[in-house]
Amino acid sequence: MKTSRAKTFLALLVLLATPVAAPAFERGKVERFATLPAGEAHPEGICVDREGNVYVATVAANKPDTTGGTLIVFDSNGKHLRTVTVAGSTPWLLDLRFHPHTGQLLVVDYKAAKVLSVDPTTGASSVFMTVTGDNPGLDGLTFDSAGNLYVTDAHEGIIWKVGPDGGAGEAWVKSPLLKPTRPPPPIGANGLAFNSGGTALFVANTANDTIVRVPVSGSPLVPGEPEVFVNRAGGGPDGLIIDEHDNLWIACNQSNEIMVIEPQHGRAIAKLGDFGGIDTDGAPIGFLWSNSLVFHRDDVLVTNLSLDVGLLSATLRTVDGPWASAVRLHTVSKIKKWLPGIPK
């Protein structure tokens, strides 16, 4: 009897000492949604219209600054419909969205520090929003329920606001938490989105690997004191969108993934996608500098910037820069809008 108990006790000790294997996140399957036409490179901003057509703006670092910006339109299945040159813009176009009230296509011109209203068929444009300041770097944009526009300033740590009809922007929020302190890249406040209740604005700080939460209240919305909601949010949190459950979907440009964070405690509940090298046609396999994203039916569409910022300066060298230099065909990826569950 004693021998049996001893064996049972020893077996229990062995069991307790054995590490419990937890499954890794199921990252899903990244597929190519669309291919940019020959000569076009570095897709950045992305949005969808009511018919499901997809609009992509590029950061055309491969073109002279004297050329206009590029807007590329695909149908809902990724077929190229047209390429439009945006009049009166630089080639450095970032985020873009359709105005929820007027239907205008608004496009951020990063180098010109303005937001343009663009005809998505002809490329004709007019200035919708201007800002002031010392070297502003406009980046991401979003709207509130009243149709006011909010735009991040990735250089100055500001969120600019303008009314539904546009005009001169006002500095709605300014905080050191929104400035870049850890380049590369030297980009602070980037993608941003309100939660469904309109009680908080979440902002990705790319250089700092943080998500900043700005509490809001009242009508019109009044911002509270910004705070870091979560640190070490992937590698280079860039574009940020929020789903119907208020989960934050964040494109992380240096870790080449989508990280999904629940809104209460900032816990990661999914990591989707990865980088798998360069295909034989010169296109990235999976994500390569995943920077902007949008929900599209049952999928999430993600632009692959594929830009080697180390070519601009040796101090900006990144681990995926040499891979980006090898890209000959630029793409938009897709992955199922799916939360595979949380490892226990």
Buried (B, 14 or more C-beta within 10 A) or exposed (E): EEEEEEEEEEEEEEEEEEEEEEEEBBBBEBEBBBBBEEEBBBBBBBBBBEEEBBBBBBBBBEBEEEEBBBBBBBEBEBEBEEBBEBBBBBBBBBBBBBBBEBEBBBBBBBBBBBBBBBBBEEBBBEBBBBBEBEEBBBBBBBBBEEEBBBBBBBBBBBBBBBBBEBEEBEBBBBBEBBBBEEBBBBBBBBBBBBBEEBEBBBBBBBBBBBBBBBEBEEEEBEBBEBEBBBEEBBBBBBBBBBBEEBBBBBBBBBBBBBBBBBBEEBEBBBBBBBBEEBBEEEBBBBBBBBBBBBBBEEBBBBBBBBBBBBEEEEEBBBEBBEBBEEBEBBBBBBBBBBBBEEEE
